[in-house]
Amino acid sequence: TPYCYPRTVSSQSFSSSTSGGRKQVSFAVAYKLVYETIHISEYTPDERCASWYNIRDLKSFKRDRRDTARRIDQGRMYDDDCVRGVENATHSGSRLRHHHIVDGINSVLNEQDLQDQDGKWNPDSLAFIYRVASEESVHLARKRGLQDQTEIWEDLEQQQLHLRQCNNFEHAISTSTTTTSADTVHDNSMQTIEF
């Protein structure tokens, strides 16, 4: 049975900061759902099989990803196709990713050659060259992350709405049950009086 500890979801529940030149992103827990469970060492073989992916499952995921990428390439997606995680498996996504990787590697190798010719070693320059070469990849990754964040917030808000509706329903039921119980006692007492 889950224990739910909802908190209000807001755009202020996350922060972004820079410390020492490194960017960090942290998210406050907006919704905490805790399940009591047993340790994996206490699982039966059947429970272990039901809880973990097997080779057949992994092959199926890979096949589904490939099939979804093929449909995207052919422009005939299904309504329930999820493109998240399939971007690099499409023809255009694969080419773009390969281009970014090769561009980053070549940029660093060219800079290393220049440094060898000058007889100087500058790791900060290598890092800068790679950072410039990977800017587009960073931009795309950040864009995907923001899209994921938006979807997560929307899902959390839907879950909180559902939880509030369930709590309101349970409250209405408990109030109704109390009223019904009181009415029953009253009716029984009236019946007793009538006899």
C-alpha atoms as an extended CHARMM CRD file, in Angstrom:
* protein
*
       195  EXT
         1         1  THR       CA              0.0000000000        0.0000000000        0.0000000000  PROA      1               0.0000000000
         2         2  PRO       CA              1.5080000000        3.3680000000       -0.9490000000  PROA      2               0.0000000000
         3         3  TYR       CA              1.8330000000        6.2360000000        1.4890000000  PROA      3               0.0000000000
         4         4  CYS       CA              1.2840000000        9.5420000000       -0.2610000000  PROA      4               0.0000000000
         5         5  TYR       CA              2.8400000000       12.7850000000        0.8600000000  PROA      5               0.0000000000
         6         6  PRO       CA              1.8080000000       15.3720000000       -1.7290000000  PROA      6               0.0000000000
         7         7  ARG       CA              3.2870000000       18.8360000000       -1.8500000000  PROA      7               0.0000000000
         8         8  THR       CA              2.3060000000       21.7290000000       -4.0280000000  PROA      8               0.0000000000
         9         9  VAL       CA              3.9980000000       21.6610000000       -7.4220000000  PROA      9               0.0000000000
        10        10  SER       CA              5.2880000000       24.9810000000       -8.6340000000  PROA      10              0.0000000000
        11        11  SER       CA              7.8560000000       26.2470000000      -11.0510000000  PROA      11              0.0000000000
        12        12  GLN       CA              9.8590000000       27.3500000000       -8.0090000000  PROA      12              0.0000000000
        13        13  SER       CA             10.3960000000       23.7410000000       -6.9470000000  PROA      13              0.0000000000
        14        14  PHE       CA             13.6200000000       23.5590000000       -8.8940000000  PROA      14              0.0000000000
        15        15  SER       CA             16.7330000000       25.6790000000       -9.0130000000  PROA      15              0.0000000000
        16        16  SER       CA             19.6970000000       26.1630000000      -11.2520000000  PROA      16              0.0000000000
        17        17  SER       CA             23.0140000000       27.4520000000       -9.9990000000  PROA      17              0.0000000000
        18        18  THR       CA             26.6040000000       27.8380000000      -11.0040000000  PROA      18              0.0000000000
        19        19  SER       CA             29.3580000000       27.0430000000       -8.5500000000  PROA      19              0.0000000000
        20        20  GLY       CA             33.0100000000       26.9680000000       -9.4780000000  PROA      20              0.0000000000
        21        21  GLY       CA             32.2200000000       27.2150000000      -13.1970000000  PROA      21              0.0000000000
        22        22  ARG       CA             30.1400000000       24.0170000000      -13.1480000000  PROA      22              0.0000000000
        23        23  LYS       CA             26.4240000000       24.2010000000      -13.7400000000  PROA      23              0.0000000000
        24        24  GLN       CA             24.1280000000       22.3130000000      -11.4300000000  PROA      24              0.0000000000
        25        25  VAL       CA             20.4200000000       21.6770000000      -11.5050000000  PROA      25              0.0000000000
        26        26  SER       CA             18.4890000000       20.3970000000       -8.5350000000  PROA      26              0.0000000000
        27        27  PHE       CA             14.8230000000       19.6010000000       -8.1110000000  PROA      27              0.0000000000
        28        28  ALA       CA             12.8880000000       19.7220000000       -4.8810000000  PROA      28              0.0000000000
        29        29  VAL       CA             10.7240000000       16.6820000000       -4.2360000000  PROA      29              0.0000000000
        30        30  ALA       CA              7.2910000000       17.7650000000       -5.3420000000  PROA      30              0.0000000000
        31        31  TYR       CA              5.5390000000       14.4800000000       -4.6700000000  PROA      31              0.0000000000
        32        32  LYS       CA              6.7160000000       11.7480000000       -2.3970000000  PROA      32              0.0000000000
        33        33  LEU       CA              5.2490000000        8.2860000000       -2.7600000000  PROA      33              0.0000000000
        34        34  VAL       CA              6.6280000000        5.6540000000       -0.3990000000  PROA      34              0.0000000000
        35        35  TYR       CA              6.0150000000        1.9270000000       -0.6460000000  PROA      35              0.0000000000
        36        36  GLU       CA              6.9180000000       -0.6020000000        1.9840000000  PROA      36              0.0000000000
        37        37  THR       CA              8.6900000000       -3.5010000000        0.3120000000  PROA      37              0.0000000000
        38        38  ILE       CA             10.8570000000       -6.4880000000        1.0560000000  PROA      38              0.0000000000
        39        39  HSD       CA             14.5490000000       -6.7100000000        0.2440000000  PROA      39              0.0000000000
        40        40  ILE       CA             15.5170000000       -8.4100000000       -3.0300000000  PROA      40              0.0000000000
        41        41  SER       CA             17.2050000000      -11.2100000000       -1.0860000000  PROA      41              0.0000000000
        42        42  GLU       CA             13.7470000000      -12.1230000000        0.2480000000  PROA      42              0.0000000000
        43        43  TYR       CA             12.1690000000      -12.4100000000       -3.2310000000  PROA      43              0.0000000000
        44        44  THR       CA             11.0270000000      -15.8120000000       -4.4120000000  PROA      44              0.0000000000
        45        45  PRO       CA             12.2970000000      -16.8750000000       -7.8610000000  PROA      45              0.0000000000
        46        46  ASP       CA              8.8490000000      -16.0790000000       -9.3120000000  PROA      46              0.0000000000
        47        47  GLU       CA              8.8500000000      -12.6010000000       -7.7290000000  PROA      47              0.0000000000
        48        48  ARG       CA             12.3490000000      -11.9600000000       -9.0500000000  PROA      48              0.0000000000
        49        49  CYS       CA             11.2670000000      -12.9380000000      -12.5900000000  PROA      49              0.0000000000
        50        50  ALA       CA              8.1780000000      -10.7350000000      -12.3340000000  PROA      50              0.0000000000
        51        51  SER       CA             10.1950000000       -7.7560000000      -11.0540000000  PROA      51              0.0000000000
        52        52  TRP       CA             13.1860000000       -7.5950000000      -13.3940000000  PROA      52              0.0000000000
        53        53  TYR       CA             13.5350000000       -7.3520000000      -17.1590000000  PROA      53              0.0000000000
        54        54  ASN       CA             14.8790000000      -10.4270000000      -18.8700000000  PROA      54              0.0000000000
        55        55  ILE       CA             16.7590000000      -10.7490000000      -22.1740000000  PROA      55              0.0000000000
        56        56  ARG       CA             13.4900000000      -11.2780000000      -24.0630000000  PROA      56              0.0000000000
        57        57  ASP       CA             12.0990000000       -8.0170000000      -22.6220000000  PROA      57              0.0000000000
        58        58  LEU       CA             15.2360000000       -6.0730000000      -23.5360000000  PROA      58              0.0000000000
        59        59  LYS       CA             15.1920000000       -7.4290000000      -27.0910000000  PROA      59              0.0000000000
        60        60  SER       CA             11.5230000000       -6.4720000000      -27.3530000000  PROA      60              0.0000000000
        61        61  PHE       CA             12.2960000000       -2.9020000000      -26.1950000000  PROA      61              0.0000000000
        62        62  LYS       CA             15.0750000000       -2.6610000000      -28.7670000000  PROA      62              0.0000000000
        63        63  ARG       CA             12.7890000000       -3.9510000000      -31.5350000000  PROA      63              0.0000000000
        64        64  ASP       CA             10.0200000000       -1.5100000000      -30.5140000000  PROA      64              0.0000000000
        65        65  ARG       CA             12.5170000000        1.3730000000      -30.5430000000  PROA      65              0.0000000000
        66        66  ARG       CA             13.7800000000        0.3830000000      -33.9940000000  PROA      66              0.0000000000
        67        67  ASP       CA             10.2130000000       -0.0020000000      -35.3430000000  PROA      67              0.0000000000
        68        68  THR       CA              9.1660000000        3.3730000000      -33.9000000000  PROA      68              0.0000000000
        69        69  ALA       CA             12.2530000000        5.0370000000      -35.4410000000  PROA      69              0.0000000000
        70        70  ARG       CA             11.4330000000        3.4620000000      -38.8020000000  PROA      70              0.0000000000
        71        71  ARG       CA              7.8450000000        4.7600000000      -38.6430000000  PROA      71              0.0000000000
        72        72  ILE       CA              9.1320000000        8.2420000000      -37.7720000000  PROA      72              0.0000000000
        73        73  ASP       CA             11.5220000000        8.1390000000      -40.7430000000  PROA      73              0.0000000000
        74        74  GLN       CA              8.6470000000        7.0840000000      -43.0090000000  PROA      74              0.0000000000
        75        75  GLY       CA              6.3030000000        9.7210000000      -41.5890000000  PROA      75              0.0000000000
        76        76  ARG       CA              3.6470000000        7.2380000000      -40.4570000000  PROA      76              0.0000000000
        77        77  MET       CA              3.6350000000        7.3710000000      -36.6760000000  PROA      77              0.0000000000
        78        78  TYR       CA              0.9010000000        5.8560000000      -34.5450000000  PROA      78              0.0000000000
        79        79  ASP       CA             -1.0450000000        7.9930000000      -32.0720000000  PROA      79              0.0000000000
        80        80  ASP       CA              0.5200000000        6.1710000000      -29.1100000000  PROA      80              0.0000000000
        81        81  ASP       CA              4.1270000000        6.3460000000      -30.3980000000  PROA      81              0.0000000000
        82        82  CYS       CA              6.4760000000        7.9780000000      -27.9260000000  PROA      82              0.0000000000
        83        83  VAL       CA              9.4520000000        9.6020000000      -29.6240000000  PROA      83              0.0000000000
        84        84  ARG       CA             11.3690000000       10.2870000000      -26.4030000000  PROA      84              0.0000000000
        85        85  GLY       CA             14.5120000000        8.1640000000      -26.4020000000  PROA      85              0.0000000000
        86        86  VAL       CA             14.0940000000        7.2890000000      -30.0790000000  PROA      86              0.0000000000
        87        87  GLU       CA             15.5630000000       10.5240000000      -31.4680000000  PROA      87              0.0000000000
        88        88  ASN       CA             19.0230000000        9.0890000000      -32.1540000000  PROA      88              0.0000000000
        89        89  ALA       CA             17.6300000000        5.9190000000      -33.7260000000  PROA      89              0.0000000000
        90        90  THR       CA             15.9930000000        7.7860000000      -36.5960000000  PROA      90              0.0000000000
        91        91  HSD       CA             17.9730000000        8.2720000000      -39.7970000000  PROA      91              0.0000000000
        92        92  SER       CA             18.2720000000       12.0430000000      -39.3930000000  PROA      92              0.0000000000
        93        93  GLY       CA             18.8500000000       11.8400000000      -35.6350000000  PROA      93              0.0000000000
        94        94  SER       CA             21.5650000000        9.2110000000      -36.0880000000  PROA      94              0.0000000000
        95        95  ARG       CA             23.3300000000       11.3090000000      -38.7350000000  PROA      95              0.0000000000
        96        96  LEU       CA             23.1590000000       14.4310000000      -36.5820000000  PROA      96              0.0000000000
        97        97  ARG       CA             24.4920000000       12.6050000000      -33.5190000000  PROA      97              0.0000000000
        98        98  HSD       CA             27.3280000000       11.0740000000      -35.5530000000  PROA      98              0.0000000000
        99        99  HSD       CA             28.1720000000       14.5140000000      -36.9680000000  PROA      99              0.0000000000
       100       100  HSD       CA             28.3230000000       16.0160000000      -33.4580000000  PROA      100             0.0000000000
       101       101  ILE       CA             30.5620000000       13.2310000000      -32.1670000000  PROA      101             0.0000000000
       102       102  VAL       CA             32.9560000000       13.4170000000      -35.1170000000  PROA      102             0.0000000000
       103       103  ASP       CA             33.0350000000       17.2210000000      -34.9540000000  PROA      103             0.0000000000
       104       104  GLY       CA             33.9330000000       17.1360000000      -31.2520000000  PROA      104             0.0000000000
       105       105  ILE       CA             36.6630000000       14.5360000000      -31.7490000000  PROA      105             0.0000000000
       106       106  ASN       CA             38.1500000000       16.3300000000      -34.7690000000  PROA      106             0.0000000000
       107       107  SER       CA             38.1470000000       19.6890000000      -32.9770000000  PROA      107             0.0000000000
       108       108  VAL       CA             40.1170000000       18.2520000000      -30.0550000000  PROA      108             0.0000000000
       109       109  LEU       CA             42.5170000000       16.3090000000      -32.3090000000  PROA      109             0.0000000000
       110       110  ASN       CA             43.1980000000       19.4290000000      -34.4050000000  PROA      110             0.0000000000
       111       111  GLU       CA             43.8960000000       21.4580000000      -31.2730000000  PROA      111             0.0000000000
       112       112  GLN       CA             46.2280000000       18.7230000000      -29.9800000000  PROA      112             0.0000000000
       113       113  ASP       CA             48.1140000000       18.8130000000      -33.2950000000  PROA      113             0.0000000000
       114       114  LEU       CA             48.4930000000       22.6000000000      -33.0310000000  PROA      114             0.0000000000
       115       115  GLN       CA             49.7230000000       22.3110000000      -29.4480000000  PROA      115             0.0000000000
       116       116  ASP       CA             52.2190000000       19.5820000000      -30.4630000000  PROA      116             0.0000000000
       117       117  GLN       CA             53.5520000000       21.8240000000      -33.2420000000  PROA      117             0.0000000000
       118       118  ASP       CA             53.9620000000       24.7170000000      -30.7900000000  PROA      118             0.0000000000
       119       119  GLY       CA             55.4990000000       22.4390000000      -28.1610000000  PROA      119             0.0000000000
       120       120  LYS       CA             52.9660000000       23.6220000000      -25.5500000000  PROA      120             0.0000000000
       121       121  TRP       CA             50.3200000000       21.6860000000      -23.6440000000  PROA      121             0.0000000000
       122       122  ASN       CA             47.1740000000       23.5870000000      -22.6450000000  PROA      122             0.0000000000
       123       123  PRO       CA             44.3190000000       21.4040000000      -21.2990000000  PROA      123             0.0000000000
       124       124  ASP       CA             42.1280000000       24.4950000000      -20.7350000000  PROA      124             0.0000000000
       125       125  SER       CA             42.3430000000       25.2670000000      -24.4430000000  PROA      125             0.0000000000
       126       126  LEU       CA             41.3430000000       21.6740000000      -25.2780000000  PROA      126             0.0000000000
       127       127  ALA       CA             38.3770000000       21.9300000000      -22.9200000000  PROA      127             0.0000000000
       128       128  PHE       CA             37.3210000000       25.2390000000      -24.4920000000  PROA      128             0.0000000000
       129       129  ILE       CA             37.5880000000       23.8450000000      -28.0350000000  PROA      129             0.0000000000
       130       130  TYR       CA             35.4810000000       20.8200000000      -27.0870000000  PROA      130             0.0000000000
       131       131  ARG       CA             32.9380000000       22.9980000000      -25.2750000000  PROA      131             0.0000000000
       132       132  VAL       CA             32.4930000000       25.1360000000      -28.4160000000  PROA      132             0.0000000000
       133       133  ALA       CA             32.2090000000       22.0270000000      -30.6220000000  PROA      133             0.0000000000
       134       134  SER       CA             29.5580000000       20.5160000000      -28.3500000000  PROA      134             0.0000000000
       135       135  GLU       CA             27.3890000000       23.6370000000      -27.9150000000  PROA      135             0.0000000000
       136       136  GLU       CA             24.6730000000       22.4020000000      -30.2900000000  PROA      136             0.0000000000
       137       137  SER       CA             24.5060000000       19.0220000000      -28.5270000000  PROA      137             0.0000000000
       138       138  VAL       CA             24.2760000000       20.7750000000      -25.1610000000  PROA      138             0.0000000000
       139       139  HSD       CA             21.5140000000       23.0210000000      -26.4890000000  PROA      139             0.0000000000
       140       140  LEU       CA             19.5250000000       20.0290000000      -27.7900000000  PROA      140             0.0000000000
       141       141  ALA       CA             20.0160000000       18.1070000000      -24.5370000000  PROA      141             0.0000000000
       142       142  ARG       CA             18.9140000000       21.1020000000      -22.4760000000  PROA      142             0.0000000000
       143       143  LYS       CA             15.8460000000       21.5440000000      -24.7160000000  PROA      143             0.0000000000
       144       144  ARG       CA             14.9120000000       17.8540000000      -24.2660000000  PROA      144             0.0000000000
       145       145  GLY       CA             15.4480000000       18.1580000000      -20.5230000000  PROA      145             0.0000000000
       146       146  LEU       CA             13.1220000000       21.1610000000      -20.3300000000  PROA      146             0.0000000000
       147       147  GLN       CA             10.5050000000       19.2790000000      -22.3550000000  PROA      147             0.0000000000
       148       148  ASP       CA             10.8360000000       16.3130000000      -19.9830000000  PROA      148             0.0000000000
       149       149  GLN       CA             10.5510000000       18.6500000000      -17.0000000000  PROA      149             0.0000000000
       150       150  THR       CA              7.3690000000       20.2120000000      -18.3870000000  PROA      150             0.0000000000
       151       151  GLU       CA              5.8310000000       16.7800000000      -18.9500000000  PROA      151             0.0000000000
       152       152  ILE       CA              6.8210000000       15.6450000000      -15.4540000000  PROA      152             0.0000000000
       153       153  TRP       CA              5.2730000000       18.7360000000      -13.8430000000  PROA      153             0.0000000000
       154       154  GLU       CA              2.0790000000       18.1660000000      -15.8380000000  PROA      154             0.0000000000
       155       155  ASP       CA              2.0070000000       14.5020000000      -14.7460000000  PROA      155             0.0000000000
       156       156  LEU       CA              2.5940000000       15.4820000000      -11.1010000000  PROA      156             0.0000000000
       157       157  GLU       CA             -0.1740000000       18.0620000000      -11.2490000000  PROA      157             0.0000000000
       158       158  GLN       CA             -2.5260000000       15.4240000000      -12.7160000000  PROA      158             0.0000000000
       159       159  GLN       CA             -1.5410000000       12.9720000000       -9.9660000000  PROA      159             0.0000000000
       160       160  GLN       CA             -2.1500000000       15.5930000000       -7.2830000000  PROA      160             0.0000000000
       161       161  LEU       CA             -5.5170000000       16.4600000000       -8.8100000000  PROA      161             0.0000000000
       162       162  HSD       CA             -6.4140000000       12.7590000000       -8.8520000000  PROA      162             0.0000000000
       163       163  LEU       CA             -5.2660000000       12.3690000000       -5.2290000000  PROA      163             0.0000000000
       164       164  ARG       CA             -7.3600000000       15.3720000000       -4.1550000000  PROA      164             0.0000000000
       165       165  GLN       CA            -10.3890000000       13.9190000000       -5.9760000000  PROA      165             0.0000000000
       166       166  CYS       CA             -9.8390000000       10.5530000000       -4.2640000000  PROA      166             0.0000000000
       167       167  ASN       CA             -9.4800000000       12.2170000000       -0.8610000000  PROA      167             0.0000000000
       168       168  ASN       CA            -12.6460000000       14.2570000000       -1.4620000000  PROA      168             0.0000000000
       169       169  PHE       CA            -14.4750000000       11.0820000000       -2.5180000000  PROA      169             0.0000000000
       170       170  GLU       CA            -13.2390000000        9.1750000000        0.5580000000  PROA      170             0.0000000000
       171       171  HSD       CA            -14.3030000000       12.0800000000        2.7690000000  PROA      171             0.0000000000
       172       172  ALA       CA            -17.7470000000       12.1340000000        1.1320000000  PROA      172             0.0000000000
       173       173  ILE       CA            -18.0820000000        8.3620000000        1.5940000000  PROA      173             0.0000000000
       174       174  SER       CA            -17.0370000000        8.4730000000        5.2530000000  PROA      174             0.0000000000
       175       175  THR       CA            -19.4560000000       11.3750000000        5.8900000000  PROA      175             0.0000000000
       176       176  SER       CA            -22.2120000000        9.4930000000        4.0710000000  PROA      176             0.0000000000
       177       177  THR       CA            -21.4750000000        6.3060000000        6.0380000000  PROA      177             0.0000000000
       178       178  THR       CA            -21.6060000000        8.1920000000        9.3350000000  PROA      178             0.0000000000
       179       179  THR       CA            -24.9220000000        9.7640000000        8.3750000000  PROA      179             0.0000000000
       180       180  THR       CA            -26.2930000000        6.4100000000        7.2120000000  PROA      180             0.0000000000
       181       181  SER       CA            -25.1830000000        4.7380000000       10.4450000000  PROA      181             0.0000000000
       182       182  ALA       CA            -26.8900000000        7.4340000000       12.5000000000  PROA      182             0.0000000000
       183       183  ASP       CA            -30.0560000000        7.0920000000       10.4030000000  PROA      183             0.0000000000
       184       184  THR       CA            -29.9810000000        3.3130000000       10.8750000000  PROA      184             0.0000000000
       185       185  VAL       CA            -29.6660000000        3.6600000000       14.6430000000  PROA      185             0.0000000000
       186       186  HSD       CA            -32.5200000000        6.1480000000       14.6090000000  PROA      186             0.0000000000
       187       187  ASP       CA            -34.6820000000        3.8420000000       12.4570000000  PROA      187             0.0000000000
       188       188  ASN       CA            -33.8900000000        0.8640000000       14.6950000000  PROA      188             0.0000000000
       189       189  SER       CA            -34.7870000000        2.8270000000       17.7910000000  PROA      189             0.0000000000
       190       190  MET       CA            -38.0410000000        3.9060000000       16.1290000000  PROA      190             0.0000000000
       191       191  GLN       CA            -38.8230000000        0.2950000000       15.2830000000  PROA      191             0.0000000000
       192       192  THR       CA            -38.1370000000       -0.6920000000       18.8480000000  PROA      192             0.0000000000
       193       193  ILE       CA            -40.5120000000        1.9520000000       20.1000000000  PROA      193             0.0000000000
       194       194  GLU       CA            -43.2150000000        0.8340000000       17.6840000000  PROA      194             0.0000000000
       195       195  PHE       CA            -43.1330000000       -2.7320000000       18.9420000000  PROA      195             0.0000000000
